[in-house]
Amino acid sequence: MTDTTTAVNGTHRPAPVIELAKAGDVPPPVPAPGPPVDLSGAPTIPLPAVDTRPLEEAAPEVLEGVALRPVDRPQTDLPGTWLAERQARLADAPPVLPAWLRSGRDLADAARWVGSYYGHLTAFHALRAPVYLARLIGRAPRGLWRLTARWFRWVVDAEARPVEARAAAGGDVEAWLSLSREHSRRCRPRRVLSLTVGTALAAGTAVAALTLPGWALAAGGVGVLAAAGLAGRRADTPVITRYVHTHTLRALDSTEVYAALEAIGVGKKGKSGVEFAAEIQRDGPGWRAEVDLPAGVTADKVLDKRAELAAAMRRPISTVWPDADRDAHPGRLVLWVAQQDPAKAARKLWPLMREGQADVYAPLPFGFDPRGNLVEITLAYSNLLVGGIPGSGKTSCALAIVLGVALDPTAELWIFELKGSGDLDAVKPICHRYVSGDDDEDLKATLAGLRAGIAEQKRRAKFIKSLPPEEIPEGRKVTRTLAEKYPEQQLGPRVIVVDEVQELFTHPDHKEEAAELATKLIKKGRAYGIILILLTQNPDAPSLPSSVSSSVGTRLCLAVMDWRANNNVLGTGAHERGLRATEISTSEQGTGILVRGREGTTVRAAFIKQTEAAEIGKRALALRTAAGTLTGQAAGQDVIEAAAETIVDHLRAIWPEGKEAVHSHRLVDALAAHHPEVYGPWLDLEDVAARSTALSGALKPHGVPTRQLTIRECCGGGAKGVRFTDVPEASEAPEDEDD
């Protein structure tokens, strides 16, 4: 046991003694509780006061020799720090010119809007001018009475009468005399002026009545009555009808944002609550607010409650668009509120509605985001999947896409519309292949179209592989430059559209082959200009195989009912990342989440009427006729269904297991049994030698030789045949490179 001391308030006192127990010591027994002890008469022992001074003042000798180190970095003004701060500020600085001055299209749109607004305003009031005039004439008597009363009170100086009366009633003679003299001094000139003006007006009226024509007198009289009517107007019944747009919403302010976020349970105003990262500002046809949510709260929590947020703000849900600013931090919320309900606003026209042509190898105009900015969709080197419940506006999306493809004269369009409604008939005159219906033959035609796409992809891959590296600096893929350099190779984009694709993927006889063909085409066709577009109104797991949905690069999800359908279209985890088409109402037709990769944006497809689509289809037909690019059905030709597999694929499929060589006539028999529609006619040839010759001729383009083979267990000896080592692997195109 040791004796120690501690320093308190500069004095030393014994410190409590602590004796450490050794290993093996037995702790003393705890005494049993005894009867309660009465301490009421015990003396009070004063406790030492607690020293609340800082440690440096309370015990300076204890801290003597101890160096304190600050944990915060000092504020320095070094040149490097100053420059870094200015660079950071410049990176986030707002643009010098507003957006509508930096873009010619935006400037033209703004000028067009201003002209249309004031033109409409002028026409609105000009049409109602007779009504305004009638209202003024009707109020002229009231105005004349008011003007007369005001003139009389001015002439007699009625305002001074109460003051004179009080002076007279109080017996103040001097004040009364002074006020009387002042009254006379002020009223005399007014009477003279009134008499002069009245005489002049009477004389002028008499002269005008004798000299002016009737129409001038009538116009003058109406003008006088209208002027008198202005004096007779009433505040509660204005003369001019107010031009009020009932769908224009109030301006967004911080009070509304604070109250709305607090109402949905996100945070409160002030410290450790909601804070604005920037001032609320105009952003296109609305307002933009950047908000830092309370610590630990992510913007996804607000995205989940878009409907509740709109209700708290008392605004239509189609005008409230919260989003997360992932470039800042997960708690940064960007709230954009439209000034006018987009559902009731004037329709924005598709840029190619009346003129121009498109290029499928470049981005195509598709629709507009909530701010009214044009959104383009890239089909080249990608594929597209569109999903949404019935009534979500899938037809609008399909029209905007296929019409853009139709306006590229070099694009070959294959459309399989499995609903049979004829929604895409506007482009039928220019389609290489067009099928509309949901019968079994329509489904078989769709499968044949997919097989033809795979066969074309293999042909193009073989050609691209033969090119030297200097001709394909962007990688082994088809480009516009290659398509123009080798027109005989027909390397223009081939776009295959399958609407209501769930009819194919759920068919008991075709679903497996359809999923296999679509997956193969999606994975290997995009680099060679073969683009597959799939549209479905039932984006559940059975209707949309995972091998297909997981391979598509570009996705558009319209309104869906739950997160499963949302993720089936947009990809696994999309709902958790804030890409939620479940928040889109079915009333917002054509509105969806467009995603390429992991990032997405809200877009509304440009609405194109069927009559307008028909006119665009005629323009596309004229473009293709002039360019001489009509093919297939559009050119009056019969479309031959090309097989996706070759004889090499079939040969490997029927090859007997373990055999190194097989005679040709036996291979012909196996091929005819496997594919009778293709190889059955070979069995009708005269003899075995003719059948062997037919097989040899079919294999020659693929580089597979037939040779004299002696096989003891077959036909007693030698005959023409094929060695298994001479049969190449199934003709698969190389994997496409990333673009």
Secondary structure as UniProt FT lines:
FT   STRAND          5..8
FT   TURN            9..10
FT   STRAND          11..14
FT   TURN            23..24
FT   TURN            40..41
FT   HELIX           55..58
FT   TURN            60..62
FT   TURN            64..65
FT   HELIX           79..91
FT   HELIX           99..102
FT   HELIX           104..127
FT   HELIX           129..138
FT   HELIX           140..155
FT   TURN            156..157
FT   HELIX           158..160
FT   HELIX           161..169
FT   TURN            170..171
FT   HELIX           173..211
FT   HELIX           214..231
FT   TURN            235..236
FT   TURN            246..247
FT   HELIX           254..263
FT   TURN            264..265
FT   TURN            271..272
FT   STRAND          274..276
FT   STRAND          281..282
FT   STRAND          286..292
FT   TURN            295..296
FT   HELIX           300..303
FT   TURN            304..305
FT   HELIX           306..313
FT   HELIX           317..319
FT   STRAND          320..324
FT   TURN            326..328
FT   TURN            330..331
FT   STRAND          332..338
FT   HELIX           342..344
FT   TURN            351..352
FT   TURN            360..361
FT   STRAND          364..368
FT   TURN            370..371
FT   STRAND          374..377
FT   TURN            380..381
FT   STRAND          384..387
FT   TURN            390..391
FT   HELIX           394..406
FT   TURN            409..410
FT   STRAND          412..417
FT   TURN            418..419
FT   TURN            423..424
FT   HELIX           425..430
FT   STRAND          433..436
FT   HELIX           440..466
FT   HELIX           469..471
FT   TURN            473..474
FT   HELIX           480..485
FT   HELIX           487..489
FT   STRAND          494..499
FT   TURN            500..501
FT   HELIX           502..505
FT   TURN            508..510
FT   HELIX           511..525
FT   HELIX           526..528
FT   STRAND          530..536
FT   TURN            541..543
FT   HELIX           546..549
FT   TURN            550..551
FT   STRAND          554..557
FT   HELIX           563..570
FT   TURN            572..578
FT   HELIX           581..583
FT   TURN            586..587
FT   TURN            589..590
FT   STRAND          591..596
FT   TURN            597..598
FT   STRAND          599..605
FT   HELIX           610..627
FT   HELIX           632..635
FT   HELIX           647..654
FT   TURN            657..658
FT   STRAND          661..663
FT   HELIX           664..674
FT   HELIX           676..679
FT   HELIX           680..684
FT   HELIX           688..699
FT   HELIX           700..702
FT   STRAND          707..711
FT   TURN            712..716
FT   STRAND          717..723
FT   HELIX           724..726
//
